């Protein structure tokens, strides 16, 4: 019972803890596995994807540090074994190592992988936190 109360308190603290002045979009990992995260957003007339951030269990990563300028942020996450953590529907490009990729077309031809990102509606706020929870 004490463990459950501690876990509940930690979850509440993560929900209401200030992320600091520089954190505009954070990804918090509430699963039991380490996850690797990539993000995508619309910039200067095209989509740009970036990765990777490694996020341990019960930790957060500030993946966008400046204030959000787009309503939608796209997120892809996989565990350290390459299994997708999120069930997305928006195809975008990723790299196998740290990457910044402009555009979403012809991923394979350009030497990248095409994967499905989830669309996160930040409701036009300047800051947002996405919580990754364990999959059933």
Phi, psi and omega in degrees: 000319180299321179297318179296318178296320178297316179297318179297316179297320178296318179297315178298319179298320179294324181292323187249359181289138175293139182270000182094159185295331186271347186277114178256323176222117181243149174243121179250130184262107178259012177273181181262003183242155171289137178236152174251133188239139171235150179233158175222146174203159181279124180220130174047056174071017178201162175276141177233131175249148181221148176191165007241149168243130177261125185237117179285168177302137180057034176231165179235154174231134175275100186269339172230118186268331180272163180305142182291135178248345178249146178291326185250136173237139182251137186229136173235136179220142176220153177281178185291350177264001179089006178278132180293138181263331181247151180256084184269171181226002183252109183287132176213170184265145171226162174249166180277334175248184178308137187209157165224118184235127177263127178098161182237002183266150172052045181304310184295320180297326179276001178088018180248176174256148175255124179225166181262121177267152170272151177263124179252119177273108181276004177057031177061031175272167178274340182224145181207145175235128176255129180255122174269123182249159180300142178277141180292000000 
